[in-house]
């Protein structure tokens, strides 16, 4: 599928600006930005004034364009309208309720277009790592750890999302999704690198679409850590005291305070995914280390556009990033798009579950699995 143009909803933010740069360098598409603020236009970059809540908003989007949603203020009905007309709608959101609303709208459409959920760093790359590990091991539970560095200030919208998420109840994935819990009710440690100390991470609601393979009962839990670790311990303590809802109610104020403080920690992104059998035994681990989260998210969006635009294994209807790009293809494209960023992945498959039986495998480096200092789920 060849795109003549690409529309970025919320395209003037932190990630949007990076997407524009990468698209300008690696494609010849025209780029349209839809946002509340204007900006500089070039021969290839134009701004569109569209009321996304209007019933005829889809008519303002150029035919043949791929639409990338970078804001959770976009009405989910617009995603269905794009797919119904044969377009491609790519979503980058991290709020599970919003992604579920998009899922319902797109799945109800009978049209030739494609809706792609969970495109970014988390969800996105974390989705690909978790889906790959679940498929290779048959794990019945997958824990996803996400460590975000505070080495620079991210956009206002992303920071506000963080505080809102700390007070938003969520349903852990699995066969029973009816009982919601508060963020921080689950806490555990992850070894985000092959060396160093395990870091505390707090349970939080994240989209898990695209992780469990069809017909399986794989449970998914997502945990968030912040570098420096002191911030995670502080957040974990506040959540245990039941202050998450208060943080969410005053997200705007906390965002202003955070953006006024000096940047702390590093700017890297680290993901750690662990798979477990029904008895709690770890059957595999994948870790990814890369640079700035916004750069990584922007590159994953462009990599997905390039993958879909190449026509390779194009699928229609409701999909996720896992339906279009395996881990290996994603890493190849990311390294081409971000040649100056070190992107490293380390995967160990120690066991595989076959019909309920666990077949032990030697660890990748020959070290027995239980010799690695990683934590068990609790």
TAQUIQUI-V563580 format. One line per field, one symbol per residue. ss: DSSP state (~ for helix, > for strand, _ for the rest). A space follows every 10 residues. Layout:
BEGIN
ss=???
END
This chain:
BEGIN
ss=____>>>>>_ ___~~~~~~~ ~~~~~~___> >>>>______ ____>>>>__ ______~~~~ ____>>>>>_ _____~~~~~ ~~~~___>>> >____~~~~~ ~~~~~~~___ ___>>>>___ ~~~~~~~~~~ ~~~~~~~___ >>>>>>>>>_ _____~~~~~ ~~~~~~___> >________> >_____>>>> ________>> >>>_______ ________>> >>>>>>>_~~ ~~~~~~~~~~ ___~~~~~~_ ~~~~~~~~~~ ________>> >>>>>>____ _>>>>>>>>> __~~~~~~~~ ~~~~~~~~~_ ______>>>> ~~~___~~~~ ~~~~~~~___ ___>>>>>>_ >>>>__>>>> ________~~ ~_______
END
